């Protein structure tokens, strides 16, 4: 439950995410997608309700809290620093210091170590479009930047990775690369929450789709048994589901 | 290193775009200047020295170089503080007057109130830090834009200095030697310098290390580059911003110490030009006024370029009144070039 003054943003939503699944969230503008996500990441504090992470009750008061718990979010704006290089961006806010006296006394950064880890993480995710991790972000294409942001989330997101409109600003080929990336995350066993307006993309990668309407969950459907038209009908209220649990 | 990076970028972008980007030599220069912000100022500095050296050989004599290095010390030290602030996309218009307030407190505490030299020095440094705390609070807590916040404190610090000193000058002879130590001569090879020059160079080494090798330094760049992105990446942006102003304040205190040594006195009119010259040095040094790009090494070159122009024009027998014109042209050219560099093609 989340209200903004008299406006009800969320009115009783249950969201269940299992290990190794990609849960899609769709909904019209103002349906409460962003509010729902913000409550999960600590950007907003819900007025009531609870969040269970692997059975433990958690409560986040800031995005830093949720990150500490292993929930990583890739924002639509990506939150990358254009003038810094790929490796620096992947470790932005979580830089690693060198071992020994240099790190302890002079607080020297372990640049080589961070580059090595960044390289390893990109290779693990099969990201081949980033050849040089010392490239500055501003020299990269939109898809490459998205890949950096996802790789950063995958490096630190041990529990849940939330992707907000990851393909919104990308071309066909770059979108496919991001969808491949999401599949690879699932194969690694990391649960992913995907928010998107793009139905074909959603139906391509999501295991289940949570449909948000007027601050409530209008239903959870499986892309295997539901068509895009039906999903849109539920989203707009033209059709209602008897069993909302999907 | 530069060329291999550029080559790799080319290969990568070719793969993605699927076509070879046509690159003119000018594009290549633009890209290099974009990747290495201190490169442009260095080229300008070397060219300046060669041209003035050819016009008048006395320009490159050890005596003149020593003189220029002494003249640059105060502005160079303030430039370090100014660079930090401009890297966060801010600006500090009060920096010179904060320094004057600090040096007046330093000198008068020791001379009139007969506080020990070391304590007077620490008091002065505390005034510098205090000025940073005030500016930092205005910018981060009250959300006053840095330009306005420091425009306000400029007048406050200026008046506070005049009120405190009651218009009096404290001569170096009236102070404990420690406060004037920065003015002691020191000889390095053919150069006759003062300790203050070495202190200023020390500031550059320390801050360069901090900016390039530590987490805090990286966060300063990230905050200046895109404050919202930095916040979402988990950086406590207000804390970083505040600490930048406080650290800059400490450097202002050190600059005050250098200024007493260089001038051999503490006077409300010590280095009044240094305020705006610190901004000039940073801008000519290739640090972007939009934040996130640049560094202190460029500022050192920028400060040296200004001094080299002043000295060179004097030695070339050009009317003194032309010197500010040269400075003005340099600043505008530097910002115009920065705008061009920032439009680098991807």
Interface residues (C-beta under 8 A of the other chain):
Chain A: X63 X64 X67 X75 X77 X78 X79 X80 X81 X82 X83 X84 X88 X92 X93 X94 X95 X97 X106 X107 X108 X109 X111 X129 X130 X131 X132 X134 X135 X136 X138 X139 X140 X141 X143 X144
Chain B: X5 X8 X9 X11 X12 X13 X15 X16 X17 X35 X209 X213 X214 X215 X216 X218 X219 X221 X222 X225 X226 X228 X229 X230 X231 X232 X233 X234 X235 X292 X293 X344 X346
